[in-house]
Amino acid sequence: MTIFSRLFGRPSILATETPKGPWGSGGDNSNGGGSEGGPRNPWAVPPGGRKGAPTPTALDDFLRRARGGGGGGGGFGGGMPNANARTLWLIGTGIIVVVWILLTSIHQIRPEQRGVVTYFGRYVGTLDPGISLTPPAPIASVRKIDVQQIRTENFPTGDGENLMLTGDQNIVDLAYSVRWDISSPRDFAFQLKDPQDTVRATAESAMRAVLATTTLNQAIGAGRQEMEQRVAEATQRILNDYQAGIRIQGVAIKQAAAPASIVEDFNAVTAAQQEAVANLNKSESYAQQVIARAQGEAEQFNKVYEQYRLAPEVTRRRMYYETMEAVLARTDKTIVEPRGVVPYLTAPGARTVPDAGSTVAPTPAAPATEAGR
């Protein structure tokens, strides 16, 4: 029983009031015998100690002192804690409490951060950048939130496809990103359970809604900028309804193309559309040229008409001469001279054909007279 008294730090009644046995009284077991000099107890530890028994270590001595050992009862760990042990415990406890208060009461907020303060889980205020003091935990809790960090959500997250349906019943593989930051630390901390998942779900829903009213040509062509603006506005409107405390910085469409399975057919359709546009441009250009030429001729005719109104006979004769000159200049000419008519002056390259009944050779050309003309 002496062993149990050493372990639990209190004297054993059986160890101190053991009745006399065949080996003497139990008042003193240091030599294994009684006070009357009886035979030694064969179960007691010899006066010189048990042979081969381990010596107490520094840890054993510290535990013994912590349990209040060293005084009263004759046992190894018996008795109440002494004054020195209580002092050590009080000092250690005080140091731990002071360190805990310092660590949980002083908060350093960086310039890009804001601190959301709660008392027993209830919001009480927001800490600005600098060093602030609050009650220690668990009374007060401070959550530091970075309000200047721009977070980016990419769609899709991996290398897979992100297929969406356009307004003209075409499928497009769309890759885009959404940038956002925190506008209200309080709402961000309490209104949403998982803000990142909420932003992703909201942005994807807004993109599908906008793409459902957009044609394929607009999605892969010049309509991207308008789509980005509409998606950003729709996403921000939904998050404001949630009071999420999140501000959408922008939406960027990285890729808009046909799915890989039909990319060849899609390229053929695109090439045909481009060729049709090129042909349409050519036809419009030709039409403009024809219209311009017609307008020029009409303007010229109007000018001639003005001259005709001033001198009709002279204008008609001049127009006749100009027309005949333009027609005869592009054809070979044959001059047939009737009998008895003085021939014209032979022009270079011109030939004369005599009358069928004439046997007289053509006379040399003579100067033309006014009557011959």
DANORSUL-V40775 format. One record per pair of residues at least 12 apart in sequence whose ideal C-beta (glycine too) atoms are under 10 Angstrom apart, sorted by the first residue. I is the first residue (numbers start at 1). GAP is how many residues later the second one is. D is the distance in Angstrom with one decimal. If there is no record, write none. Layout:
i=I gap=GAP d=D
i=I gap=GAP d=D
This chain:
i=1 gap=12 d=8.3
i=1 gap=13 d=4.4
i=1 gap=14 d=4.7
i=1 gap=15 d=9.4
i=1 gap=17 d=8.5
i=2 gap=12 d=8.9
i=2 gap=13 d=4.7
i=2 gap=14 d=9.5
i=2 gap=27 d=7.6
i=2 gap=42 d=9.6
i=2 gap=43 d=9.4
i=2 gap=72 d=8.9
i=2 gap=73 d=6.6
i=2 gap=74 d=8.2
i=2 gap=76 d=9.6
i=3 gap=12 d=9.3
i=3 gap=72 d=9.7
i=3 gap=73 d=8.9
i=4 gap=71 d=9.6
i=5 gap=68 d=7.5
i=5 gap=69 d=9.3
i=5 gap=70 d=4.5
i=5 gap=71 d=7.8
i=5 gap=72 d=7.2
i=5 gap=73 d=5.7
i=6 gap=58 d=8.6
i=6 gap=61 d=9.4
i=6 gap=63 d=8.5
i=6 gap=69 d=5.7
i=6 gap=70 d=3.8
i=6 gap=71 d=4.8
i=6 gap=72 d=7.5
i=7 gap=60 d=9.1
i=7 gap=68 d=9.9
i=7 gap=69 d=8.7
i=7 gap=70 d=6.8
i=8 gap=59 d=8.6
i=8 gap=67 d=9.7
i=8 gap=69 d=7.4
i=8 gap=70 d=9.0
i=9 gap=54 d=9.9
i=9 gap=55 d=8.8
i=9 gap=57 d=9.6
i=9 gap=58 d=4.3
i=9 gap=59 d=6.1
i=9 gap=60 d=7.1
i=9 gap=64 d=9.6
i=9 gap=66 d=8.1
i=9 gap=67 d=9.0
i=9 gap=68 d=4.3
i=9 gap=69 d=6.2
i=9 gap=70 d=7.2
i=9 gap=71 d=8.5
i=9 gap=72 d=8.7
i=10 gap=57 d=9.7
i=10 gap=58 d=9.7
i=10 gap=63 d=8.1
i=10 gap=65 d=8.1
i=10 gap=67 d=8.3
i=10 gap=68 d=6.0
i=10 gap=69 d=8.0
i=10 gap=70 d=9.0
i=11 gap=61 d=7.8
i=11 gap=62 d=4.0
i=11 gap=63 d=7.8
i=11 gap=64 d=5.6
i=11 gap=66 d=9.9
i=11 gap=67 d=4.7
i=11 gap=68 d=7.9
i=12 gap=61 d=8.9
i=12 gap=63 d=7.5
i=12 gap=66 d=8.5
i=14 gap=12 d=8.7
i=15 gap=14 d=8.2
i=15 gap=58 d=8.9
i=15 gap=59 d=8.5
i=15 gap=60 d=7.5
i=15 gap=63 d=9.5
i=16 gap=57 d=7.7
i=16 gap=58 d=8.0
i=16 gap=59 d=9.1
i=16 gap=62 d=9.9
i=20 gap=14 d=6.5
i=20 gap=15 d=9.4
i=20 gap=16 d=8.5
i=20 gap=18 d=8.4
i=21 gap=13 d=8.0
i=21 gap=17 d=8.6
i=21 gap=18 d=9.9
i=21 gap=20 d=7.7
i=22 gap=12 d=9.7
i=22 gap=16 d=7.7
i=22 gap=17 d=7.4
i=22 gap=19 d=9.1
i=23 gap=15 d=5.6
i=23 gap=16 d=5.1
i=23 gap=17 d=6.4
i=23 gap=18 d=4.4
i=23 gap=19 d=7.5
i=23 gap=20 d=8.9
i=23 gap=21 d=8.3
i=24 gap=12 d=5.9
i=24 gap=13 d=7.4
i=24 gap=14 d=3.2
i=24 gap=15 d=7.0
i=24 gap=16 d=8.2
i=24 gap=17 d=7.5
i=25 gap=13 d=7.8
i=26 gap=15 d=8.7
i=26 gap=18 d=10.0
i=28 gap=46 d=8.9
i=29 gap=12 d=6.6
i=29 gap=14 d=9.3
i=29 gap=15 d=5.1
i=29 gap=16 d=8.1
i=29 gap=45 d=9.2
i=30 gap=14 d=8.2
i=30 gap=15 d=8.6
i=30 gap=16 d=9.9
i=30 gap=17 d=6.7
i=30 gap=44 d=9.0
i=31 gap=13 d=7.6
i=31 gap=14 d=9.7
i=31 gap=15 d=8.3
i=31 gap=16 d=5.4
i=32 gap=12 d=3.6
i=32 gap=13 d=7.8
i=32 gap=14 d=7.1
i=32 gap=15 d=8.0
i=56 gap=20 d=9.1
i=60 gap=16 d=9.5
i=63 gap=14 d=8.3
i=64 gap=12 d=6.7
i=64 gap=13 d=5.6
i=65 gap=12 d=9.6
i=65 gap=16 d=9.0
i=65 gap=17 d=8.4
i=65 gap=19 d=7.7
i=65 gap=20 d=6.0
i=65 gap=23 d=8.6
i=66 gap=15 d=7.8
i=66 gap=19 d=5.9
i=66 gap=22 d=8.0
i=66 gap=23 d=8.0
i=67 gap=12 d=8.7
i=67 gap=13 d=9.7
i=67 gap=14 d=7.2
i=67 gap=18 d=8.1
i=68 gap=12 d=5.4
i=68 gap=13 d=3.6
i=68 gap=14 d=5.8
i=68 gap=16 d=9.7
i=68 gap=17 d=5.9
i=68 gap=18 d=9.0
i=69 gap=12 d=9.3
i=69 gap=13 d=8.9
i=69 gap=16 d=9.1
i=70 gap=12 d=6.8
i=70 gap=14 d=9.1
i=70 gap=15 d=9.1
i=97 gap=39 d=9.1
i=100 gap=36 d=6.5
i=100 gap=37 d=7.7
i=101 gap=34 d=9.1
i=101 gap=35 d=4.6
i=101 gap=36 d=9.1
i=102 gap=34 d=8.5
i=103 gap=33 d=8.3
i=103 gap=34 d=8.5
i=104 gap=30 d=8.0
i=104 gap=31 d=8.4
i=104 gap=32 d=4.3
i=104 gap=33 d=4.0
i=104 gap=34 d=8.4
i=104 gap=35 d=8.8
i=104 gap=36 d=7.6
i=104 gap=37 d=8.5
i=104 gap=38 d=8.6
i=105 gap=27 d=9.4
i=105 gap=28 d=5.7
i=105 gap=29 d=5.9
i=105 gap=30 d=6.7
i=105 gap=31 d=4.7
i=105 gap=32 d=8.3
i=105 gap=34 d=9.4
i=105 gap=35 d=7.8
i=105 gap=37 d=9.6
i=106 gap=25 d=6.7
i=106 gap=26 d=7.9
i=106 gap=27 d=6.2
i=106 gap=28 d=8.4
i=106 gap=30 d=9.6
i=107 gap=20 d=6.5
i=107 gap=23 d=9.3
i=107 gap=24 d=7.2
i=107 gap=25 d=5.1
i=107 gap=26 d=7.6
i=107 gap=27 d=6.4
i=107 gap=33 d=9.3
i=107 gap=35 d=5.0
i=107 gap=37 d=7.8
i=108 gap=19 d=9.8
i=108 gap=21 d=9.0
i=108 gap=22 d=7.7
i=108 gap=23 d=5.3
i=108 gap=24 d=8.2
i=108 gap=36 d=9.1
i=109 gap=17 d=9.6
i=109 gap=18 d=5.2
i=109 gap=19 d=6.7
i=109 gap=20 d=4.9
i=109 gap=21 d=6.0
i=109 gap=22 d=7.6
i=109 gap=23 d=6.5
i=109 gap=33 d=8.4
i=109 gap=35 d=6.6
i=109 gap=36 d=9.8
i=110 gap=19 d=6.3
i=110 gap=20 d=9.3
i=110 gap=34 d=7.9
i=110 gap=36 d=8.3
i=110 gap=38 d=9.6
i=111 gap=17 d=9.5
i=111 gap=18 d=4.7
i=111 gap=19 d=9.0
i=111 gap=36 d=10.0
i=111 gap=37 d=8.0
i=112 gap=17 d=7.9
i=112 gap=32 d=9.9
i=112 gap=33 d=9.7
i=112 gap=34 d=5.5
i=112 gap=35 d=6.7
i=112 gap=36 d=4.0
i=112 gap=37 d=7.0
i=113 gap=14 d=8.6
i=113 gap=15 d=9.4
i=113 gap=16 d=6.7
i=113 gap=30 d=10.0
i=113 gap=31 d=4.9
i=113 gap=32 d=6.5
i=113 gap=33 d=5.6
i=113 gap=34 d=7.0
i=113 gap=35 d=8.3
i=113 gap=36 d=9.6
i=113 gap=72 d=8.8
i=114 gap=12 d=5.5
i=114 gap=13 d=6.6
i=114 gap=14 d=7.0
i=114 gap=15 d=7.8
i=114 gap=29 d=9.3
i=114 gap=30 d=7.5
i=114 gap=31 d=5.5
i=114 gap=32 d=8.4
i=114 gap=33 d=5.4
i=114 gap=34 d=9.7
i=114 gap=68 d=8.3
i=114 gap=70 d=9.4
i=114 gap=71 d=4.4
i=114 gap=72 d=8.9
i=114 gap=74 d=9.5
i=114 gap=75 d=9.6
i=115 gap=12 d=3.2
i=115 gap=13 d=8.0
i=115 gap=14 d=9.0
i=115 gap=15 d=9.7
i=115 gap=17 d=6.8
i=115 gap=19 d=8.6
i=115 gap=26 d=10.0
i=115 gap=27 d=4.7
i=115 gap=28 d=6.9
i=115 gap=29 d=5.4
i=115 gap=30 d=7.6
i=115 gap=70 d=8.0
i=116 gap=25 d=8.7
i=116 gap=26 d=7.0
i=116 gap=27 d=4.6
i=116 gap=28 d=8.0
i=116 gap=29 d=6.3
i=116 gap=69 d=5.3
i=116 gap=70 d=6.2
i=116 gap=72 d=8.4
i=116 gap=73 d=4.7
i=116 gap=74 d=8.1
i=117 gap=15 d=8.4
i=117 gap=17 d=5.9
i=117 gap=18 d=9.5
i=117 gap=23 d=6.2
i=117 gap=24 d=7.4
i=117 gap=25 d=5.4
i=117 gap=26 d=8.2
i=117 gap=69 d=10.0
i=118 gap=16 d=9.7
i=118 gap=21 d=9.8
i=118 gap=22 d=7.0
i=118 gap=23 d=5.0
i=118 gap=24 d=8.0
i=118 gap=25 d=7.7
i=118 gap=71 d=8.6
i=118 gap=72 d=9.1
i=119 gap=15 d=8.7
i=119 gap=16 d=7.3
i=119 gap=19 d=9.9
i=119 gap=20 d=6.3
i=119 gap=21 d=5.6
i=119 gap=22 d=8.0
i=120 gap=18 d=7.6
i=120 gap=19 d=6.8
i=120 gap=20 d=8.4
i=120 gap=21 d=8.5
i=121 gap=17 d=9.7
i=121 gap=20 d=7.5
i=123 gap=63 d=6.3
i=123 gap=66 d=7.8
i=123 gap=67 d=6.5
i=124 gap=16 d=8.0
i=125 gap=61 d=9.0
i=126 gap=16 d=9.9
i=126 gap=19 d=9.0
i=126 gap=58 d=9.2
i=126 gap=59 d=5.7
i=126 gap=60 d=6.2
i=126 gap=63 d=9.3
i=127 gap=15 d=6.7
i=127 gap=16 d=9.9
i=127 gap=17 d=8.5
i=127 gap=58 d=9.4
i=143 gap=42 d=8.3
i=143 gap=45 d=9.8
i=143 gap=46 d=5.9
i=143 gap=47 d=10.0
i=144 gap=41 d=9.2
i=145 gap=37 d=6.2
i=145 gap=39 d=9.8
i=145 gap=40 d=4.5
i=145 gap=41 d=9.3
i=145 gap=43 d=6.3
i=145 gap=44 d=6.6
i=145 gap=100 d=9.3
i=146 gap=35 d=8.7
i=146 gap=36 d=7.4
i=146 gap=39 d=9.4
i=147 gap=34 d=6.8
i=147 gap=35 d=4.7
i=147 gap=36 d=7.7
i=147 gap=37 d=8.8
i=147 gap=38 d=6.2
i=147 gap=41 d=8.5
i=147 gap=98 d=9.4
i=147 gap=100 d=9.7
i=148 gap=33 d=6.9
i=148 gap=34 d=8.5
i=149 gap=31 d=9.9
i=149 gap=32 d=6.5
i=149 gap=33 d=7.9
i=150 gap=29 d=5.6
i=150 gap=30 d=7.5
i=150 gap=31 d=5.4
i=150 gap=99 d=6.1
i=150 gap=100 d=9.6
i=151 gap=27 d=8.9
i=151 gap=28 d=7.2
i=151 gap=29 d=5.6
i=151 gap=30 d=6.6
i=151 gap=31 d=8.6
i=151 gap=44 d=9.1
i=151 gap=45 d=7.5
i=151 gap=48 d=8.0
i=151 gap=95 d=9.2
i=151 gap=98 d=9.0
i=152 gap=25 d=5.5
i=152 gap=26 d=7.2
i=152 gap=27 d=5.3
i=152 gap=28 d=8.1
i=152 gap=97 d=9.0
i=152 gap=98 d=10.0
i=152 gap=100 d=9.2
i=153 gap=23 d=9.4
i=153 gap=24 d=6.6
i=153 gap=25 d=4.7
i=153 gap=26 d=8.0
i=153 gap=27 d=7.4
i=153 gap=43 d=7.3
i=153 gap=44 d=9.7
i=153 gap=46 d=5.9
i=153 gap=47 d=5.3
i=153 gap=49 d=10.0
i=153 gap=50 d=6.5
i=153 gap=51 d=9.2
i=153 gap=98 d=9.9
i=154 gap=21 d=7.8
i=154 gap=22 d=8.0
i=154 gap=23 d=4.9
i=154 gap=24 d=8.3
i=154 gap=46 d=9.5
i=154 gap=98 d=9.9
i=154 gap=100 d=8.4
i=155 gap=19 d=7.7
i=155 gap=20 d=6.6
i=155 gap=21 d=5.5
i=155 gap=22 d=6.9
i=155 gap=23 d=7.5
i=155 gap=45 d=7.6
i=155 gap=48 d=7.3
i=155 gap=49 d=6.4
i=155 gap=52 d=7.5
i=155 gap=96 d=9.9
i=155 gap=98 d=9.9
i=155 gap=99 d=9.1
i=156 gap=17 d=9.5
i=156 gap=18 d=9.1
i=156 gap=19 d=6.8
i=156 gap=20 d=9.5
i=156 gap=48 d=9.8
i=157 gap=43 d=8.9
i=159 gap=16 d=10.0
i=160 gap=13 d=9.6
i=161 gap=12 d=5.0
i=161 gap=13 d=9.1
i=161 gap=14 d=8.9
i=161 gap=96 d=9.9
i=161 gap=98 d=6.3
i=161 gap=99 d=7.2
i=161 gap=100 d=9.4
i=162 gap=12 d=5.4
i=162 gap=13 d=6.0
i=162 gap=14 d=8.2
i=162 gap=42 d=8.8
i=162 gap=45 d=9.2
i=162 gap=93 d=9.1
i=163 gap=96 d=6.3
i=164 gap=40 d=9.3
i=164 gap=43 d=7.2
i=164 gap=44 d=5.8
i=164 gap=46 d=9.8
i=164 gap=47 d=5.1
i=164 gap=48 d=8.4
i=164 gap=50 d=9.9
i=164 gap=55 d=8.6
i=164 gap=92 d=9.3
i=165 gap=43 d=7.9
i=165 gap=46 d=7.2
i=165 gap=47 d=6.7
i=166 gap=45 d=5.8
i=166 gap=46 d=7.3
i=166 gap=47 d=8.9
i=166 gap=48 d=5.9
i=166 gap=49 d=6.1
i=166 gap=50 d=4.9
i=166 gap=51 d=9.2
i=166 gap=52 d=8.3
i=166 gap=53 d=5.7
i=166 gap=54 d=9.4
i=166 gap=90 d=9.7
i=167 gap=43 d=9.6
i=167 gap=44 d=7.4
i=167 gap=45 d=5.6
i=167 gap=46 d=5.1
i=167 gap=47 d=5.4
i=167 gap=48 d=5.7
i=167 gap=49 d=8.4
i=167 gap=51 d=8.6
i=167 gap=52 d=8.9
i=168 gap=46 d=8.6
i=168 gap=47 d=4.7
i=168 gap=48 d=5.8
i=168 gap=49 d=8.3
i=168 gap=50 d=9.3
i=168 gap=51 d=9.5
i=169 gap=46 d=9.8
i=169 gap=47 d=9.0
i=170 gap=45 d=7.8
i=170 gap=46 d=4.1
i=170 gap=47 d=9.2
i=170 gap=49 d=8.3
i=170 gap=50 d=9.6
i=170 gap=88 d=8.1
i=170 gap=92 d=10.0
i=170 gap=96 d=9.1
i=171 gap=45 d=8.7
i=171 gap=87 d=7.5
i=171 gap=88 d=5.9
i=171 gap=90 d=9.7
i=171 gap=91 d=8.1
i=171 gap=95 d=9.8
i=172 gap=39 d=7.3
i=172 gap=42 d=9.3
i=172 gap=44 d=6.2
i=172 gap=47 d=5.4
i=172 gap=48 d=6.8
i=172 gap=83 d=9.6
i=172 gap=84 d=5.7
i=172 gap=85 d=7.0
i=172 gap=86 d=6.7
i=172 gap=87 d=7.9
i=172 gap=94 d=9.6
i=173 gap=47 d=9.9
i=173 gap=82 d=7.1
i=173 gap=83 d=7.5
i=173 gap=84 d=5.4
i=173 gap=85 d=6.7
i=173 gap=86 d=5.2
i=173 gap=87 d=7.4
i=173 gap=88 d=10.0
i=173 gap=90 d=9.1
i=174 gap=33 d=7.2
i=174 gap=34 d=9.4
i=174 gap=37 d=7.1
i=174 gap=45 d=7.3
i=174 gap=46 d=9.4
i=174 gap=53 d=9.4
i=174 gap=79 d=6.9
i=174 gap=80 d=8.7
i=174 gap=81 d=7.1
i=174 gap=82 d=5.4
i=174 gap=83 d=8.5
i=175 gap=77 d=9.7
i=175 gap=78 d=7.5
i=175 gap=79 d=4.6
i=175 gap=80 d=4.1
i=175 gap=81 d=7.8
i=175 gap=82 d=8.9
i=176 gap=27 d=8.4
i=176 gap=28 d=9.5
i=176 gap=31 d=6.7
i=176 gap=48 d=9.3
i=176 gap=51 d=8.9
i=176 gap=52 d=7.8
i=176 gap=55 d=7.9
i=176 gap=75 d=6.2
i=176 gap=76 d=6.2
i=176 gap=77 d=4.6
i=176 gap=78 d=5.9
i=176 gap=79 d=8.1
i=176 gap=80 d=8.4
i=177 gap=26 d=9.2
i=177 gap=73 d=8.8
i=177 gap=74 d=7.3
i=177 gap=75 d=5.2
i=177 gap=76 d=8.5
i=177 gap=77 d=6.5
i=178 gap=21 d=6.7
i=178 gap=22 d=7.8
i=178 gap=24 d=8.9
i=178 gap=25 d=4.4
i=178 gap=26 d=9.0
i=178 gap=28 d=9.2
i=178 gap=29 d=8.8
i=178 gap=50 d=9.9
i=178 gap=53 d=8.0
i=178 gap=54 d=8.0
i=178 gap=57 d=7.0
i=178 gap=70 d=6.8
i=178 gap=71 d=8.4
i=178 gap=72 d=7.8
i=178 gap=73 d=5.4
i=178 gap=74 d=8.2
i=179 gap=53 d=9.3
i=179 gap=68 d=9.8
i=179 gap=69 d=7.4
i=179 gap=70 d=4.0
i=179 gap=71 d=5.2
i=179 gap=72 d=7.7
i=179 gap=73 d=7.6
i=180 gap=15 d=9.0
i=180 gap=16 d=9.3
i=180 gap=19 d=5.8
i=180 gap=22 d=9.9
i=180 gap=23 d=8.6
i=180 gap=52 d=9.7
i=180 gap=55 d=8.5
i=180 gap=56 d=9.1
i=180 gap=59 d=8.5
i=180 gap=64 d=9.6
i=180 gap=66 d=5.4
i=180 gap=67 d=6.4
i=180 gap=68 d=5.2
i=180 gap=69 d=5.9
i=180 gap=70 d=8.9
i=180 gap=71 d=9.8
i=181 gap=65 d=7.5
i=181 gap=66 d=5.6
i=181 gap=67 d=8.8
i=181 gap=68 d=6.2
i=182 gap=13 d=8.3
i=182 gap=62 d=9.3
i=182 gap=63 d=6.1
i=182 gap=64 d=6.4
i=182 gap=65 d=7.4
i=183 gap=56 d=9.5
i=183 gap=57 d=9.8
i=183 gap=61 d=8.9
i=183 gap=62 d=5.7
i=183 gap=63 d=6.5
i=183 gap=64 d=4.1
i=183 gap=65 d=9.7
i=184 gap=59 d=8.1
i=184 gap=60 d=8.3
i=184 gap=61 d=3.4
i=184 gap=62 d=8.3
i=184 gap=63 d=8.8
i=185 gap=60 d=6.8
i=186 gap=57 d=9.7
i=186 gap=59 d=6.8
i=187 gap=52 d=9.8
i=187 gap=55 d=8.7
i=187 gap=56 d=5.2
i=187 gap=57 d=6.2
i=187 gap=58 d=3.0
i=187 gap=59 d=8.2
i=188 gap=55 d=9.8
i=188 gap=56 d=6.8
i=188 gap=57 d=3.8
i=188 gap=58 d=6.6
i=189 gap=56 d=7.8
i=190 gap=53 d=9.3
i=190 gap=55 d=8.7
i=191 gap=48 d=9.7
i=191 gap=51 d=6.4
i=191 gap=52 d=5.0
i=191 gap=53 d=5.6
i=191 gap=54 d=6.4
i=191 gap=55 d=9.4
i=192 gap=47 d=9.1
i=192 gap=50 d=6.8
i=192 gap=51 d=8.8
i=192 gap=52 d=5.3
i=192 gap=53 d=8.1
i=192 gap=54 d=8.1
i=195 gap=44 d=9.3
i=195 gap=47 d=9.7
i=195 gap=49 d=6.4
i=195 gap=50 d=8.2
i=195 gap=51 d=6.4
i=196 gap=50 d=9.8
i=198 gap=40 d=9.2
i=198 gap=41 d=7.6
i=198 gap=44 d=7.1
i=198 gap=46 d=6.5
i=198 gap=48 d=8.0
i=199 gap=36 d=7.7
i=199 gap=39 d=9.9
i=199 gap=40 d=7.3
i=199 gap=45 d=8.0
i=199 gap=47 d=6.3
i=199 gap=49 d=8.2
i=201 gap=37 d=9.5
i=202 gap=32 d=8.5
i=202 gap=33 d=5.2
i=202 gap=34 d=9.1
i=202 gap=35 d=9.5
i=202 gap=36 d=4.9
i=202 gap=37 d=6.0
i=202 gap=39 d=9.8
i=202 gap=40 d=8.1
i=202 gap=42 d=8.6
i=202 gap=44 d=9.0
i=202 gap=46 d=9.1
i=203 gap=28 d=7.0
i=203 gap=29 d=8.8
i=203 gap=31 d=8.9
i=203 gap=32 d=5.0
i=203 gap=35 d=9.1
i=203 gap=36 d=9.4
i=203 gap=45 d=8.0
i=203 gap=48 d=7.3
i=204 gap=27 d=9.7
i=204 gap=31 d=9.3
i=205 gap=26 d=9.8
i=205 gap=29 d=8.3
i=205 gap=30 d=8.3
i=205 gap=33 d=7.6
i=206 gap=24 d=8.0
i=206 gap=25 d=4.9
i=206 gap=26 d=8.2
i=206 gap=27 d=8.4
i=206 gap=28 d=3.8
i=206 gap=29 d=4.6
i=206 gap=30 d=9.0
i=206 gap=31 d=8.5
i=206 gap=32 d=6.9
i=206 gap=33 d=9.9
i=206 gap=42 d=9.6
i=206 gap=45 d=8.5
i=207 gap=20 d=8.0
i=207 gap=21 d=9.5
i=207 gap=23 d=9.2
i=207 gap=24 d=5.1
i=207 gap=27 d=8.5
i=207 gap=28 d=8.4
i=207 gap=44 d=7.8
i=207 gap=46 d=8.9
i=208 gap=23 d=9.5
i=209 gap=21 d=8.9
i=209 gap=22 d=8.5
i=209 gap=25 d=6.6
i=210 gap=16 d=8.9
i=210 gap=17 d=5.6
i=210 gap=18 d=9.2
i=210 gap=19 d=9.5
i=210 gap=20 d=4.8
i=210 gap=21 d=5.2
i=210 gap=22 d=9.9
i=210 gap=23 d=9.4
i=210 gap=24 d=6.6
i=210 gap=25 d=9.9
i=210 gap=41 d=9.6
i=211 gap=16 d=7.1
i=211 gap=19 d=9.7
i=211 gap=20 d=8.7
i=211 gap=45 d=9.3
i=213 gap=14 d=9.6
i=213 gap=17 d=8.7
i=214 gap=12 d=8.3
i=214 gap=13 d=6.1
i=214 gap=16 d=8.8
i=214 gap=42 d=10.0
i=216 gap=40 d=8.9
i=216 gap=42 d=8.5
i=216 gap=50 d=9.2
i=216 gap=53 d=9.7
i=216 gap=54 d=9.9
i=217 gap=53 d=9.4
i=217 gap=56 d=8.0
i=218 gap=38 d=9.6
i=219 gap=34 d=8.4
i=219 gap=37 d=5.1
i=219 gap=38 d=9.5
i=220 gap=33 d=9.7
i=220 gap=35 d=9.3
i=220 gap=36 d=4.7
i=220 gap=37 d=6.5
i=220 gap=38 d=8.1
i=220 gap=46 d=9.3
i=220 gap=50 d=8.5
i=221 gap=35 d=8.6
i=223 gap=30 d=9.8
i=223 gap=33 d=9.3
i=224 gap=28 d=9.2
i=224 gap=29 d=4.9
i=224 gap=30 d=9.9
i=224 gap=32 d=6.7
i=225 gap=28 d=8.7
i=227 gap=24 d=8.1
i=227 gap=26 d=6.5
i=227 gap=29 d=8.7
i=228 gap=22 d=7.2
i=228 gap=23 d=4.5
i=228 gap=24 d=6.5
i=228 gap=25 d=5.9
i=229 gap=21 d=9.0
i=229 gap=22 d=7.9
i=230 gap=21 d=8.9
i=231 gap=17 d=8.9
i=231 gap=19 d=9.6
i=231 gap=20 d=4.7
i=231 gap=22 d=8.7
i=232 gap=16 d=5.2
i=232 gap=17 d=8.3
i=232 gap=18 d=6.0
i=232 gap=19 d=4.6
i=232 gap=20 d=9.7
i=233 gap=15 d=8.4
i=233 gap=18 d=9.4
i=234 gap=14 d=9.5
i=234 gap=17 d=9.6
i=235 gap=13 d=5.2
i=235 gap=16 d=7.4
i=236 gap=12 d=4.6
i=236 gap=13 d=9.9
i=258 gap=12 d=8.6
i=304 gap=14 d=9.5
i=304 gap=15 d=7.6
i=307 gap=12 d=9.8
i=332 gap=17 d=8.5
i=332 gap=18 d=9.4
i=332 gap=19 d=9.6
i=333 gap=14 d=8.4
i=333 gap=16 d=8.4
i=333 gap=17 d=6.2
i=333 gap=18 d=9.1
i=334 gap=16 d=8.0
i=334 gap=17 d=6.7
i=334 gap=18 d=8.6
i=334 gap=19 d=6.5
i=335 gap=12 d=8.6
i=335 gap=15 d=6.0
i=335 gap=16 d=7.6
i=335 gap=17 d=5.7
i=335 gap=18 d=7.6
i=336 gap=16 d=8.0
i=336 gap=17 d=5.5
i=336 gap=18 d=9.1
i=336 gap=19 d=8.3
i=337 gap=15 d=5.8
i=337 gap=16 d=7.6
i=337 gap=17 d=7.2
i=337 gap=18 d=7.4
i=337 gap=21 d=9.3
i=337 gap=25 d=7.8
i=338 gap=17 d=6.5
i=338 gap=20 d=9.6
i=339 gap=15 d=8.8
i=339 gap=16 d=5.0
i=339 gap=17 d=9.9
i=339 gap=18 d=7.5
i=339 gap=19 d=5.9
i=339 gap=21 d=9.2
i=340 gap=15 d=9.4
i=340 gap=18 d=9.7
i=341 gap=14 d=9.7
i=341 gap=30 d=9.9
i=341 gap=31 d=7.0
i=342 gap=21 d=8.7
i=342 gap=23 d=9.1
i=342 gap=24 d=6.3
i=342 gap=25 d=9.2
i=342 gap=26 d=7.4
i=342 gap=27 d=6.8
i=342 gap=29 d=8.2
i=342 gap=30 d=4.7
i=343 gap=19 d=6.5
i=343 gap=20 d=7.3
i=343 gap=21 d=9.0
i=343 gap=22 d=5.9
i=343 gap=23 d=7.6
i=343 gap=25 d=8.7
i=343 gap=29 d=8.3
i=344 gap=21 d=7.4
i=344 gap=22 d=9.7
i=344 gap=24 d=5.9
i=344 gap=28 d=7.1
i=344 gap=29 d=8.5
i=345 gap=20 d=5.2
i=345 gap=21 d=8.2
i=345 gap=22 d=7.3
i=345 gap=23 d=5.6
i=345 gap=27 d=9.8
i=346 gap=16 d=9.2
i=346 gap=18 d=9.2
i=346 gap=19 d=5.1
i=347 gap=18 d=9.9
i=352 gap=13 d=9.2
